[in-house]
Each structure stands twice: as structure tokens, then as C-alpha cells.
Amino acid sequence: MTLAVAVLVSTTICAPHLLHLERCSPMVAATIWLAALALRAVSALFCAVFLVFYLPTTELFSLITHWCWHAVIPFIAAHVPLNGHALTDAALIAPAFVLALSTLSVAVGLWRAARRVRQLLAAAVVGPGPRESLLLADATVLVAAAGLRKPRVVVSAGALLNLDDEELAASLDHEHGHIVRRHRYVLVAAELCRALARFVPGTHTAIQELTFHIERDADDYAVAQRHDPRALASAICKAARGRGTAAVAMALGGSVVTRRIRLLLDADGSPRPAHNLPLRLLAFTMAAMAIAGVGALPAAAHAGLHQASSVPTIEHCTN
């Protein structure tokens, strides 16, 4: 049963890497990639639970750890008071410690990024910009959504000088799309999943694809406001030439620019299907599996703790 579940989860995690998701709804694709990240994170947590609670109760663990220094290297037995049990216990705890440290580092990184955004707004904002945006004293072409709790659209002086009226309007609606669609919370959740699944193959690609489809969703939001896709594509090209301070915000020129521009230009004559039932079902299934995995974690940890406490204590090495 456990092997079947592991195979099912592994297959589901790999599925997005084999699918062509550029022609489906951006949020369906984003949901699939976010669920894949969540499944990676849950899998990493289950591995940590298995190593800490279940593996020590197996006969294989007992066989591997049933050795002592004085039996392996008699000369140093008196100087190194260690045994196989102690070394293996430390090795089992290490993965859980690494996961906790990785999560803490990402949380601190998110807090620092939010603080940098606040400092940027306090230092560089010179006044109000068009459509309730904030104007930055920056010569680069920058249009971005900044902030987490109370996000604002920021636009640089360089953007006002280099973008024409239609490009600027489309860019502002793109960033308003990020705010209206609450993409910032999706990215925070993705970063926390990445912290737990850092060492799971494919995690970096999943983050990149999720970001790409979030940008696609903002592009679609702007085009839905009756903007010319070509004007938005032109603005993205100009913004991508110099990122400047955009590293601390969701910026217009972010993610994979070439793929976004190609999709925007294709939108003129090649409309994307509005519905794709199989992919919607896949997104729902993957999300449900991730939620079920999170719900099963406490029960798995409790059962493992109970099983570990019922195993007789192994005798320690004696000289």
C-alpha cells in the first residue's frame, strides 16, 4: 500500500513536466505547478517522519547500527566514546533539522524582501504616479507591484519617458492584475514549499514555471481590459532591458520574457481555448492530494512516535 501511494505521488509530481500547459488557462497551469510544489514539500516531510520515527523500528536499522568502536577499531575505543547507535541517530535527525533550517531561512528571506520594498518606497518615491500608482526616481523602465499586505503599483520616471500611452496603460493594468488576482500569496506559498522541497529534483523548474504562468495570468488580465497585446509585449521588452530595483517586486519584465511575448503575439490570431477539462481535473486532483497529505502528516507522526516508543531500547556499547 505504501509503495503504491509513493508511486502515485511520484507520478503526479512528474506529470506537469511532461505536459504542454501554455495553451491552457494560466491559473489552471499555476494551480498544477503549485500543487506539484506542495506535493514535493509534503513528500519531503513524510521522508523526515519516516527517518525519525519508523526507520529506527526496522530490523535493517538494528543490523546497521549494531556495532561499537571497540569492535571496529579497538585502538581508539578508549578515546572516542561513540557507537553505531549514536552516529545513526544523528544521521536520522539531520534531515529534519535541515528542513527546519531551510524553512527558517526562506521565512527570514521573505521578511527581508518585504523590508527592502518598504525601504525602497520610503527612499525612492517622489510623488503620485498615474492611476493611483507611486512614482519612483529611477531612470530604468520599471513598472511593478510592490508590497505584501497593502501592495501598490510603482512606476519609474524612466517608464514614463520610454513607454507610450498604450504601453503604459497596459503595463499598469498588468500590475493591477497581480494585485487583484492576489498572486503575491501564491508566490509566498511557493517559496515556503520550495524551502521544504529544496533537495527534491525538479523543484527549481517548478518554481520557474509557476512564476511564468502567474505572469501569463497578469498578461491576460491586462489584455482583458481591451489593451492591444502587441503594446503590452512591447512594454515587456522595454522593461526587460534593465531590471534595476525590480528584484524586490513583481515587475513587468519578470519571468521568461520570450515565451510571454510569443503568447501575446499569438493571441491576435490564435485564441486559446477557454476550457480544458482534463487539465482542470488534474489540477483539482493534485490540489486534493496535497491537502490530504498535509492532513495525514500529524497522524503519521503520531503513529510513528507510538511505534517507536513500543520498540525495546537497544543496549549501548560497553568496553
Backbone as numpy.savetxt, mean C-alpha at the origin, in Angstrom:
# Nx Ny Nz CAx CAy CAz Cx Cy Cz
-6.88 -28.98 4.58 -7.70 -27.78 4.58 -6.83 -26.52 4.58
-5.84 -26.52 5.46 -4.95 -25.35 5.55 -4.20 -25.14 4.25
-3.74 -26.25 3.64 -3.02 -26.15 2.38 -3.92 -25.62 1.27
-5.18 -26.06 1.26 -6.12 -25.59 0.24 -6.37 -24.09 0.37
-6.52 -23.62 1.62 -6.73 -22.19 1.85 -5.50 -21.40 1.41
-4.31 -21.92 1.72 -3.08 -21.23 1.32 -2.96 -21.13 -0.20
-3.31 -22.21 -0.90 -3.26 -22.19 -2.37 -4.27 -21.20 -2.92
-5.47 -21.17 -2.34 -6.51 -20.25 -2.81 -6.09 -18.80 -2.62
-5.55 -18.49 -1.44 -5.11 -17.12 -1.17 -3.96 -16.73 -2.09
-3.01 -17.63 -2.28 -1.87 -17.33 -3.15 -2.32 -17.09 -4.59
-3.26 -17.90 -5.06 -3.78 -17.72 -6.41 -4.51 -16.39 -6.55
-5.28 -16.04 -5.53 -6.03 -14.78 -5.56 -5.09 -13.59 -5.54
-4.03 -13.68 -4.76 -3.06 -12.59 -4.69 -2.38 -12.39 -6.04
-2.10 -13.48 -6.72 -1.40 -13.39 -8.01 -2.31 -12.98 -9.16
-3.63 -13.13 -8.99 -4.57 -12.89 -10.09 -4.44 -11.50 -10.71
-4.35 -10.40 -9.93 -4.28 -9.07 -10.56 -3.07 -8.90 -11.46
-1.97 -9.60 -11.16 -0.77 -9.48 -11.98 -0.95 -10.10 -13.36
-1.96 -10.94 -13.52 -2.19 -11.62 -14.79 -3.32 -10.99 -15.59
-3.99 -9.98 -15.02 -5.16 -9.38 -15.67 -4.81 -8.04 -16.29
-5.53 -7.69 -17.32 -5.40 -6.38 -17.97 -6.52 -5.49 -17.43
-6.19 -4.62 -16.48 -7.21 -3.86 -15.76 -7.37 -2.43 -16.25
-6.65 -2.04 -17.29 -6.71 -0.65 -17.73 -8.04 -0.30 -18.37
-8.78 -1.29 -18.86 -10.04 -1.01 -19.54 -11.26 -1.14 -18.64
-11.06 -1.51 -17.38 -12.18 -1.59 -16.47 -12.26 -0.30 -15.66
-13.30 -0.18 -14.86 -13.47 1.00 -14.02 -12.25 1.19 -13.12
-11.75 2.43 -13.00 -10.55 2.64 -12.17 -10.74 2.20 -10.72
-11.91 2.44 -10.15 -12.11 2.08 -8.75 -12.26 0.57 -8.58
-12.78 -0.13 -9.59 -12.79 -1.60 -9.52 -11.36 -2.12 -9.52
-10.53 -1.58 -10.42 -9.12 -1.98 -10.47 -8.41 -1.63 -9.17
-8.67 -0.43 -8.64 -8.03 -0.02 -7.38 -8.46 -0.92 -6.23
-9.73 -1.31 -6.22 -10.22 -2.22 -5.17 -9.52 -3.56 -5.24
-9.33 -4.06 -6.46 -8.64 -5.34 -6.64 -7.22 -5.26 -6.11
-6.49 -4.20 -6.46 -5.10 -4.08 -6.01 -5.02 -3.82 -4.50
-5.94 -3.03 -3.96 -5.92 -2.81 -2.51 -6.23 -4.10 -1.76
-7.19 -4.88 -2.28 -7.50 -6.17 -1.65 -6.31 -7.12 -1.74
-5.59 -7.07 -2.88 -4.39 -7.91 -3.01 -3.34 -7.52 -1.98
-3.18 -6.21 -1.75 -2.25 -5.75 -0.70 -2.72 -6.20 0.68
-4.02 -6.09 0.93 -4.55 -6.51 2.23 -4.35 -8.01 2.44
-4.56 -8.81 1.40 -4.34 -10.25 1.52 -2.87 -10.57 1.77
-1.97 -9.81 1.15 -0.55 -9.98 1.43 -0.25 -9.68 2.90
-0.81 -8.59 3.41 -0.57 -8.21 4.79 -1.13 -9.26 5.75
-2.35 -9.73 5.48 -2.96 -10.76 6.33 -2.15 -12.04 6.28
-1.66 -12.40 5.10 -0.83 -13.60 4.98 0.44 -13.49 5.81
1.06 -12.29 5.78 2.26 -12.08 6.58 1.96 -12.22 8.07
0.80 -11.71 8.50 0.43 -11.83 9.92 0.15 -13.28 10.29
-0.50 -14.03 9.42 -0.75 -15.45 9.70 0.57 -16.22 9.78
1.53 -15.87 8.94 2.84 -16.52 9.02 3.50 -16.24 10.36
3.39 -15.00 10.83 3.96 -14.65 12.14 3.28 -15.43 13.25
1.94 -15.54 13.20 1.20 -16.31 14.20 1.62 -17.77 14.17
1.78 -18.32 12.97 2.19 -19.72 12.85 3.57 -19.94 13.46
4.51 -19.05 13.16 5.87 -19.21 13.66 5.92 -19.08 15.18
5.15 -18.16 15.73 5.22 -17.91 17.18 4.48 -18.97 17.98
3.28 -19.39 17.50 2.42 -20.24 18.32 2.36 -21.70 17.87
2.32 -21.93 16.56 2.06 -23.29 16.08 3.33 -24.10 15.82
4.32 -23.50 15.21 5.53 -24.24 14.87 6.21 -24.86 16.08
6.30 -24.15 17.24 6.96 -24.78 18.40 6.27 -26.04 18.91
5.01 -26.29 18.50 4.30 -27.48 18.97 4.50 -28.68 18.07
5.24 -28.52 16.98 5.42 -29.62 16.03 6.63 -30.47 16.39
6.61 -31.71 15.92 7.74 -32.61 16.16 8.99 -32.14 15.41
8.80 -31.52 14.25 9.93 -31.01 13.49 10.68 -29.95 14.29
9.94 -29.09 14.94 10.57 -28.05 15.76 11.36 -28.67 16.90
10.76 -29.66 17.54 11.45 -30.33 18.64 12.73 -31.01 18.16
12.68 -31.62 16.98 13.86 -32.29 16.44 14.97 -31.30 16.12
14.59 -30.18 15.52 15.58 -29.19 15.12 16.24 -28.54 16.34
15.47 -28.31 17.38 15.99 -27.55 18.53 16.56 -28.44 19.61
16.51 -29.77 19.46 16.97 -30.66 20.52 18.48 -30.89 20.41
19.20 -29.81 20.65 20.66 -29.89 20.68 21.19 -28.85 21.66
22.40 -29.07 22.13 23.01 -28.15 23.10 24.44 -27.87 22.65
24.96 -26.75 23.11 26.32 -26.36 22.72 27.36 -27.40 23.16
27.17 -27.96 24.37 28.20 -28.88 24.84 28.20 -30.18 24.04
27.09 -30.46 23.34 27.06 -31.65 22.49 27.61 -31.36 21.09
27.49 -30.11 20.64 27.94 -29.75 19.31 29.40 -29.32 19.32
29.72 -28.38 20.21 31.10 -27.87 20.31 31.48 -27.89 21.79
31.99 -28.99 22.28 32.25 -29.12 23.73 33.18 -28.05 24.28
34.13 -27.58 23.49 35.15 -26.65 24.00 34.55 -25.34 24.49
33.50 -24.86 23.77 32.97 -23.54 24.13 31.72 -23.64 25.00
31.38 -24.83 25.42 30.16 -25.00 26.20 30.18 -24.18 27.48
31.36 -24.12 28.10 31.45 -23.38 29.36 31.41 -21.88 29.17
31.69 -21.41 27.97 31.78 -19.97 27.72 30.55 -19.41 27.00
29.74 -20.25 26.35 28.56 -19.77 25.62 27.33 -20.47 26.19
26.62 -19.82 27.11 25.47 -20.46 27.77 24.22 -20.42 26.90
24.28 -20.99 25.68 23.14 -21.02 24.78 22.84 -22.46 24.39
21.61 -22.64 23.93 21.24 -23.95 23.42 20.33 -23.77 22.22
19.99 -24.89 21.58 19.16 -24.81 20.38 17.80 -24.21 20.64
17.24 -24.43 21.83 15.93 -23.89 22.16 15.97 -22.36 22.15
16.98 -21.78 22.79 17.05 -20.33 22.89 17.24 -19.68 21.53
18.13 -20.26 20.73 18.38 -19.67 19.41 17.14 -19.74 18.52
16.45 -20.86 18.53 15.29 -21.01 17.67 14.12 -20.16 18.16
13.97 -20.02 19.49 12.93 -19.15 20.02 13.14 -17.72 19.54
14.39 -17.27 19.55 14.69 -15.92 19.08 14.39 -15.79 17.59
14.69 -16.84 16.82 14.43 -16.81 15.38 12.93 -16.76 15.09
12.12 -17.39 15.93 10.68 -17.40 15.73 10.06 -16.04 16.04
10.58 -15.38 17.06 10.04 -14.08 17.46 10.46 -12.98 16.49
11.60 -13.17 15.82 12.14 -12.13 14.94 11.16 -11.67 13.87
10.46 -12.58 13.14 9.53 -12.09 12.11 8.44 -11.18 12.65
7.86 -11.55 13.80 6.83 -10.69 14.40 7.41 -9.34 14.79
8.63 -9.34 15.30 9.28 -8.08 15.67 9.53 -7.22 14.44
9.95 -7.85 13.34 10.21 -7.11 12.10 8.92 -6.50 11.57
7.80 -7.25 11.61 6.53 -6.72 11.15 6.10 -5.51 11.99
6.25 -5.63 13.30 5.88 -4.51 14.17 6.75 -3.30 13.91
8.05 -3.52 13.73 8.96 -2.41 13.46 8.66 -1.76 12.11
8.35 -2.57 11.10 8.02 -2.03 9.78 6.75 -1.19 9.84
5.73 -1.69 10.55 4.49 -0.93 10.67 4.72 0.39 11.39
5.52 0.35 12.45 5.82 1.57 13.18 6.57 2.58 12.31
7.50 2.09 11.50 8.28 2.99 10.65 7.39 3.66 9.60
6.44 2.91 9.03 5.53 3.49 8.05 4.59 4.49 8.71
4.10 4.16 9.91 3.23 5.11 10.62 3.97 6.41 10.91
5.22 6.29 11.34 6.02 7.50 11.59 6.26 8.25 10.29
6.50 7.51 9.20 6.70 8.16 7.90 5.48 8.92 7.45
4.28 8.35 7.65 3.05 9.05 7.29 2.87 10.32 8.13
3.19 10.23 9.41 3.07 11.40 10.29 4.05 12.49 9.85
5.27 12.09 9.50 6.25 13.07 9.04 5.83 13.71 7.72
5.25 12.90 6.82 4.80 13.45 5.55 3.69 14.47 5.77
2.76 14.16 6.67 1.69 15.11 6.97 2.26 16.39 7.57
3.27 16.25 8.42 3.89 17.44 9.01 4.60 18.27 7.96
5.27 17.60 6.98 5.94 18.35 5.91 4.95 19.12 5.07
3.77 18.51 4.84 2.73 19.22 4.07 2.30 20.47 4.82
2.08 20.34 6.13 1.67 21.52 6.92 2.75 22.60 6.87
4.01 22.17 6.99 5.09 23.15 6.94 5.18 23.81 5.58
4.96 23.01 4.51 4.98 23.56 3.16 3.90 24.62 2.99
2.69 24.30 3.44 1.60 25.25 3.30 1.85 26.51 4.12
2.44 26.34 5.30 2.70 27.51 6.15 3.78 28.40 5.57
4.77 27.77 4.89 5.91 28.56 4.42 5.76 29.08 2.99
5.04 28.33 2.13 5.05 28.67 0.70 3.76 29.29 0.20
2.66 29.19 0.97 1.40 29.76 0.50 1.47 31.28 0.56
1.14 31.91 -0.58 1.20 33.38 -0.65 -0.18 34.00 -0.77
-1.21 33.19 -0.88 -2.55 33.74 -0.98 -3.51 32.75 -1.61
-4.76 33.16 -1.81 -5.75 32.28 -2.43 -5.51 32.13 -3.92
-5.81 30.95 -4.44 -5.68 30.68 -5.87 -7.05 30.51 -6.49
-7.12 30.08 -7.74 -8.40 29.90 -8.41 -9.22 28.77 -7.80
-10.52 28.93 -7.76 -11.47 27.92 -7.28 -11.13 27.40 -5.88
-10.94 28.32 -4.97 -10.70 28.02 -3.55 -9.43 27.22 -3.30
-8.49 27.30 -4.23 -7.20 26.65 -4.02 -6.27 27.60 -3.28
-5.09 27.08 -2.94 -4.05 27.88 -2.29 -2.91 28.08 -3.28
-2.43 29.32 -3.35 -1.37 29.66 -4.30 -0.01 29.53 -3.63
0.89 28.76 -4.26 2.23 28.56 -3.74 3.24 29.38 -4.53
4.25 29.87 -3.84 5.36 30.58 -4.49 6.35 29.54 -5.00
6.03 28.92 -6.11 6.85 27.85 -6.68 6.85 28.03 -8.19
8.04 28.01 -8.79 8.15 28.24 -10.23 7.82 27.00 -11.05
7.79 25.81 -10.44 7.46 24.60 -11.19 5.96 24.51 -11.42
5.57 23.67 -12.37 4.15 23.44 -12.64 3.64 22.42 -11.63
2.94 22.92 -10.63 2.48 22.06 -9.53 1.01 22.31 -9.27
0.21 21.27 -9.41 -1.19 21.28 -8.99 -1.38 20.01 -8.19
-1.79 20.11 -6.93 -1.80 18.93 -6.07 -2.87 19.05 -5.00
-3.23 17.90 -4.44 -4.11 17.83 -3.28 -3.24 17.55 -2.06
-3.25 18.45 -1.10 -2.37 18.35 0.06 -3.19 18.27 1.34
-2.75 17.41 2.26 -3.43 17.30 3.54 -4.22 16.02 3.65
-4.47 15.59 4.90 -5.19 14.34 5.16 -6.57 14.61 5.76
-6.61 15.28 6.90 -7.90 15.53 7.54 -8.70 16.60 6.80
-8.05 17.71 6.45 -8.71 18.79 5.73 -7.90 19.11 4.47
-8.01 18.29 3.45 -7.18 18.48 2.25 -7.59 19.74 1.49
-6.60 20.35 0.87 -6.82 21.52 0.02 -6.07 21.32 -1.29
-6.61 21.92 -2.33 -5.92 21.92 -3.62 -4.93 23.08 -3.61
-3.69 22.78 -3.96 -2.66 23.82 -4.05 -2.21 23.95 -5.49
-1.94 25.17 -5.91 -1.49 25.44 -7.27 -0.33 26.41 -7.21
0.69 26.16 -7.99 1.89 26.99 -7.96 1.76 28.16 -8.93
2.59 29.18 -8.69 2.65 30.31 -9.61 3.11 29.84 -10.99
4.00 28.83 -11.01 4.46 28.29 -12.28 3.33 27.65 -13.07
2.38 27.02 -12.39 1.24 26.43 -13.08 0.36 27.51 -13.70
0.14 28.60 -12.99 -0.67 29.69 -13.53 -0.03 30.30 -14.78
1.29 30.30 -14.82 1.99 30.89 -15.96 2.08 29.95 -17.15
2.16 28.64 -16.90 2.45 27.69 -17.98 1.23 26.92 -18.49
0.14 26.90 -17.74 -1.07 26.18 -18.17 -2.07 27.16 -18.74
-2.70 26.76 -19.86 -3.77 27.64 -20.37 -5.04 27.41 -19.55
-6.10 28.14 -19.87 -7.30 28.11 -19.03 -7.91 26.72 -18.95
-8.01 26.02 -20.07 -8.62 24.69 -20.07 -7.74 23.68 -19.34
-6.43 23.76 -19.53 -5.52 22.87 -18.82 -5.60 23.09 -17.32
-5.64 24.36 -16.91 -5.71 24.66 -15.48 -7.03 24.18 -14.89
-8.13 24.40 -15.59 -9.43 23.97 -15.08 -9.50 22.45 -14.95
-8.99 21.73 -15.96 -8.99 20.27 -15.89 -8.10 19.78 -14.76
-6.96 20.44 -14.56 -6.04 20.05 -13.48 -6.67 20.24 -12.12
-7.36 21.37 -11.94 -8.01 21.62 -10.65 -9.10 20.60 -10.37
-9.87 20.24 -11.40 -10.90 19.22 -11.20 -10.29 17.85 -10.93
-9.14 17.56 -11.53 -8.44 16.31 -11.23 -8.11 16.23 -9.74
-7.57 17.30 -9.19 -7.20 17.29 -7.77 -8.43 17.32 -6.87
-9.48 18.03 -7.29 -10.73 17.96 -6.53 -11.28 16.54 -6.54
-11.05 15.82 -7.63 -11.47 14.42 -7.69 -10.79 13.58 -6.63
-9.50 13.82 -6.40 -8.79 13.10 -5.33 -9.47 13.34 -3.98
-9.88 14.58 -3.75 -10.48 14.92 -2.45 -11.88 14.35 -2.34
-12.69 14.55 -3.37 -14.08 14.08 -3.35 -14.15 12.56 -3.24
-13.27 11.88 -3.94 -13.28 10.42 -3.93 -12.51 9.81 -2.75
-11.94 10.67 -1.90 -11.25 10.24 -0.67 -10.10 9.26 -0.95
-9.36 9.56 -1.97 -8.23 8.71 -2.33 -7.16 8.69 -1.25
-7.06 9.75 -0.46 -6.01 9.82 0.57 -6.14 8.68 1.56
-7.35 8.28 1.91 -7.54 7.20 2.87 -7.15 5.85 2.25
-7.41 5.70 0.97 -7.00 4.47 0.27 -5.48 4.34 0.30
-4.79 5.46 0.05 -3.33 5.42 0.03 -2.76 5.15 1.42
-3.38 5.70 2.46 -2.92 5.42 3.83 -3.09 3.93 4.15
-4.25 3.38 3.80 -4.48 1.94 4.02 -3.46 1.10 3.25
-3.16 1.53 2.02 -2.19 0.79 1.21 -0.81 0.83 1.83
-0.43 1.96 2.38 0.89 2.08 3.01 0.99 1.19 4.25
-0.08 1.10 5.03 -0.06 0.23 6.20 0.02 -1.24 5.78
-0.69 -1.60 4.71 -0.58 -2.97 4.19 0.84 -3.24 3.68
1.41 -2.26 3.03 2.78 -2.42 2.52 3.76 -2.64 3.67
3.52 -1.99 4.79 4.42 -2.17 5.94 4.43 -3.62 6.41
3.26 -4.27 6.40 3.18 -5.66 6.84 3.63 -6.64 5.76
3.42 -6.26 4.50 3.72 -7.18 3.39 4.98 -6.78 2.65
5.85 -6.06 3.31 7.05 -5.52 2.66 7.88 -6.62 2.00
7.95 -7.79 2.63 8.82 -8.85 2.12 8.07 -9.90 1.30
6.79 -9.65 1.03 6.01 -10.57 0.19 6.22 -10.18 -1.27
6.59 -11.11 -2.14 6.84 -10.77 -3.55 5.64 -10.08 -4.20
5.92 -9.05 -5.00 4.87 -8.36 -5.73 4.26 -7.18 -5.02
4.66 -6.93 -3.78 4.05 -5.83 -3.01 4.34 -4.47 -3.65
5.57 -4.26 -4.06 5.94 -2.97 -4.67 5.13 -2.73 -5.95
4.98 -3.75 -6.77 4.18 -3.63 -8.00 2.73 -3.32 -7.67
2.19 -3.96 -6.64 0.80 -3.73 -6.25 0.59 -2.28 -5.83
1.54 -1.71 -5.09 1.44 -0.31 -4.68 1.45 0.60 -5.91
2.35 0.34 -6.85 2.43 1.15 -8.06 1.14 1.09 -8.87
0.60 -0.11 -9.02 -0.63 -0.27 -9.80 -1.82 0.40 -9.09
-1.88 0.29 -7.79 -2.96 0.94 -7.05 -2.90 2.45 -7.24
-1.71 3.03 -7.11 -1.55 4.46 -7.31 -1.94 4.88 -8.72
-1.56 4.06 -9.70 -1.89 4.36 -11.09 -3.40 4.42 -11.29
-4.13 3.46 -10.76 -5.57 3.42 -10.96 -6.28 4.51 -10.16
-5.71 4.92 -9.04 -6.26 6.06 -8.32 -6.12 7.33 -9.15
-4.97 7.49 -9.79 -4.79 8.64 -10.68 -5.75 8.56 -11.86
-5.97 7.36 -12.38 -6.96 7.18 -13.46 -8.34 7.62 -13.01
-8.70 7.30 -11.77 -10.01 7.67 -11.26 -10.15 9.19 -11.19
-9.09 9.86 -10.75 -9.12 11.33 -10.71 -9.16 11.91 -12.12
-8.46 11.28 -13.06 -8.53 11.71 -14.46 -9.96 11.58 -14.99
-10.61 10.45 -14.70 -11.98 10.25 -15.15 -12.93 11.27 -14.52
-12.67 11.59 -13.25 -13.51 12.59 -12.58 -13.41 13.93 -13.29
-12.18 14.31 -13.67 -12.00 15.59 -14.37 -12.67 15.57 -15.74
-12.51 14.46 -16.47 -13.13 14.37 -17.80 -14.65 14.39 -17.69
-15.19 13.81 -16.60 -16.64 13.81 -16.40 -17.20 15.21 -16.17
-16.32 16.14 -15.79 -16.74 17.54 -15.63 -16.72 18.28 -16.96
-16.72 17.51 -18.05 -16.79 18.03 -19.42 -15.52 18.79 -19.83
-14.39 18.26 -19.37 -13.11 18.80 -19.82 -12.59 17.95 -20.98
-11.84 18.57 -21.84 -11.23 17.88 -22.97 -10.11 16.97 -22.44
-10.18 15.66 -22.69 -9.10 14.76 -22.21 -7.72 15.19 -22.70
-7.66 15.78 -23.90 -6.38 16.21 -24.44 -5.80 17.37 -23.64
-6.66 18.24 -23.12 -6.18 19.34 -22.28 -5.59 18.81 -20.98
-6.27 17.83 -20.38 -5.75 17.23 -19.15 -4.44 16.50 -19.42
-4.37 15.78 -20.54 -3.13 15.08 -20.90 -1.99 16.07 -21.07
-2.25 17.19 -21.70 -1.22 18.22 -21.87 -0.76 18.77 -20.53
-1.69 19.01 -19.62 -1.34 19.53 -18.30 -0.50 18.50 -17.52
-0.83 17.22 -17.65 -0.07 16.17 -16.97 1.37 16.16 -17.49
1.53 16.31 -18.80 2.88 16.34 -19.39 3.69 17.49 -18.82
3.08 18.66 -18.74 3.79 19.83 -18.22 4.13 19.66 -16.74
3.21 19.09 -15.98 3.47 18.90 -14.55 4.54 17.85 -14.30
4.64 16.86 -15.19 5.60 15.78 -14.99 7.04 16.22 -15.24
7.23 17.35 -15.91 8.59 17.80 -16.22 9.35 18.23 -14.97
8.66 18.74 -13.99 9.33 19.16 -12.76 8.42 18.96 -11.58
8.75 17.97 -10.73 7.87 17.64 -9.61 7.99 18.64 -8.47
9.19 19.18 -8.25 9.38 20.17 -7.18 8.94 19.63 -5.83
8.00 20.35 -5.19 7.52 19.97 -3.86 6.39 18.97 -3.92
6.12 18.41 -5.09 4.98 17.50 -5.23 5.18 16.18 -4.50
6.39 15.91 -4.02 6.66 14.63 -3.37 5.86 14.45 -2.10
5.33 15.54 -1.52 4.58 15.43 -0.27 3.09 15.52 -0.51
2.62 15.40 -1.73 1.20 15.53 -2.02 0.82 14.65 -3.19
-0.51 14.49 -3.41 -0.99 13.80 -4.60 -0.97 14.80 -5.74
0.04 14.71 -6.58 0.27 15.74 -7.59 -0.23 15.29 -8.95
-0.50 16.28 -9.79 -1.04 16.03 -11.12 -0.13 15.14 -11.94
1.19 15.35 -11.85 2.12 14.59 -12.67 2.59 13.31 -12.05
1.84 12.79 -11.06 2.27 11.58 -10.39 1.91 10.32 -11.14
2.37 9.18 -10.61 2.13 7.84 -11.14 2.71 7.69 -12.55
2.23 6.68 -13.30 2.80 6.37 -14.61 2.19 7.30 -15.65
2.92 8.35 -16.00 2.39 9.41 -16.84 2.06 8.90 -18.24
2.95 8.10 -18.84 2.75 7.64 -20.21 1.46 6.84 -20.36
1.21 5.93 -19.44 -0.01 5.11 -19.51 -1.25 5.96 -19.33
-1.22 6.92 -18.44 -2.38 7.79 -18.22 -2.68 8.62 -19.46
-1.65 9.17 -20.07 -1.86 10.00 -21.26 -2.43 9.16 -22.40
-1.91 7.95 -22.56 -2.43 7.08 -23.63 -3.91 6.80 -23.42
-4.31 6.52 -22.18 -5.72 6.25 -21.91 -6.59 7.49 -22.13
-6.07 8.66 -21.75 -6.83 9.89 -21.97 -7.02 10.16 -23.45
-6.00 9.97 -24.24 -6.11 10.21 -25.68 -7.01 9.17 -26.34
-6.97 7.93 -25.86 -7.84 6.89 -26.41 -9.31 7.13 -26.06
-9.53 7.92 -25.00 -10.91 8.15 -24.54 -11.75 8.87 -25.58
-11.10 9.57 -26.53 -11.85 10.30 -27.55 -12.62 9.36 -28.48
-11.99 8.25 -28.85 -12.64 7.38 -29.83 -12.87 5.97 -29.35
-12.36 5.63 -28.17 -12.46 4.26 -27.67 -13.03 4.29 -26.26
-14.32 4.44 -26.12 -14.91 4.51 -24.78 -14.73 3.21 -24.02
-14.45 3.33 -22.76 -14.23 2.17 -21.92 -15.58 1.61 -21.48
-15.74 0.31 -21.45 -17.00 -0.26 -20.95 -17.28 0.21 -19.54
-18.52 0.58 -19.29 -18.87 1.11 -17.97 -18.95 -0.01 -16.93
-19.27 -1.23 -17.38 -19.45 -2.32 -16.43 -18.62 -3.52 -16.87
-18.06 -4.19 -15.90 -17.32 -5.40 -16.17 -17.59 -6.35 -15.02
-18.65 -7.14 -15.17 -19.15 -7.95 -14.07 -18.12 -8.93 -13.51
-17.37 -9.68 -14.33 -16.40 -10.62 -13.75 -15.37 -9.93 -12.85
-14.87 -8.77 -13.27 -13.88 -8.07 -12.46 -14.50 -7.48 -11.20
-15.75 -7.06 -11.30 -16.44 -6.58 -10.09 -16.61 -7.72 -9.08
-16.95 -8.90 -9.60 -17.08 -10.06 -8.72 -15.74 -10.42 -8.09
-14.65 -10.31 -8.89 -13.33 -10.59 -8.36 -12.97 -9.59 -7.26
-13.27 -8.32 -7.49 -12.98 -7.30 -6.48 -13.75 -7.59 -5.20
-15.03 -7.94 -5.33 -15.84 -8.24 -4.15 -15.30 -9.46 -3.41
-14.94 -10.49 -4.17 -14.43 -11.73 -3.55 -13.13 -11.48 -2.82
-12.22 -10.72 -3.44 -10.94 -10.45 -2.81 -11.11 -9.59 -1.56
-11.99 -8.60 -1.62 -12.24 -7.77 -0.45 -12.85 -8.60 0.68
-13.79 -9.50 0.33 -14.41 -10.36 1.34 -13.38 -11.30 1.97
-12.46 -11.83 1.16 -11.42 -12.70 1.69 -10.50 -11.94 2.64
-10.15 -10.70 2.29 -9.29 -9.90 3.16 -9.97 -9.61 4.50
-11.25 -9.25 4.44 -12.00 -8.97 5.68 -12.12 -10.23 6.52
-12.41 -11.35 5.87 -12.51 -12.62 6.60 -11.18 -12.99 7.24
-10.07 -12.73 6.53 -8.75 -13.01 7.09 -8.46 -12.18 8.32
-8.80 -10.90 8.26 -8.60 -10.02 9.42 -9.43 -10.51 10.59
-10.68 -10.92 10.31 -11.54 -11.42 11.38 -11.05 -12.73 11.98
-10.38 -13.55 11.18 -9.92 -14.85 11.67 -8.60 -14.77 12.44
-7.88 -13.66 12.30 -6.58 -13.56 12.96 -6.66 -13.71 14.49
-7.55 -12.99 15.19 -7.60 -13.16 16.65 -7.90 -14.59 17.07
-8.83 -15.25 16.35 -9.16 -16.63 16.70 -7.96 -17.55 16.47
-7.23 -17.32 15.38 -6.06 -18.15 15.11 -4.99 -17.95 16.17
-4.77 -16.70 16.58 -3.78 -16.43 17.61 -4.19 -17.04 18.95
-5.49 -16.95 19.29 -5.97 -17.52 20.56 -5.83 -19.04 20.55
-6.20 -19.67 19.43 -6.07 -21.13 19.34 -4.60 -21.54 19.40
-3.74 -20.78 18.75 -2.32 -21.10 18.80 -1.74 -20.96 20.18
-2.16 -19.91 20.89 -1.69 -19.72 22.27 -2.15 -20.86 23.17
-3.40 -21.30 22.98 -3.92 -22.41 23.77 -3.16 -23.70 23.46
-2.88 -23.93 22.19 -2.15 -25.14 21.80 -0.72 -25.10 22.33
-0.09 -23.93 22.27 1.28 -23.82 22.76 1.36 -24.04 24.26
0.35 -23.58 24.99 0.37 -23.74 26.46 0.13 -25.18 26.88
-0.44 -25.99 25.99 -0.73 -27.39 26.33 0.45 -28.32 26.04
1.49 -27.79 25.38 2.66 -28.60 25.06 3.59 -28.65 26.27
4.05 -29.84 26.67 4.98 -29.92 27.81 6.24 -29.10 27.58
6.75 -28.52 28.64 7.97 -27.74 28.56 9.18 -28.62 28.26
9.96 -28.19 27.28 11.14 -28.96 26.90 12.26 -28.70 27.90
12.94 -29.76 28.28 14.02 -29.61 29.25 15.16 -28.79 28.65
15.74 -27.96 29.49 16.87 -27.13 29.05 18.18 -27.94 29.13
19.15 -27.46 28.41 20.43 -28.16 28.37 21.14 -28.05 29.70
21.81 -29.13 30.05 22.64 -29.12 31.25 24.00 -29.65 30.89
25.04 -29.15 31.57 26.41 -29.58 31.29 26.70 -30.92 31.98
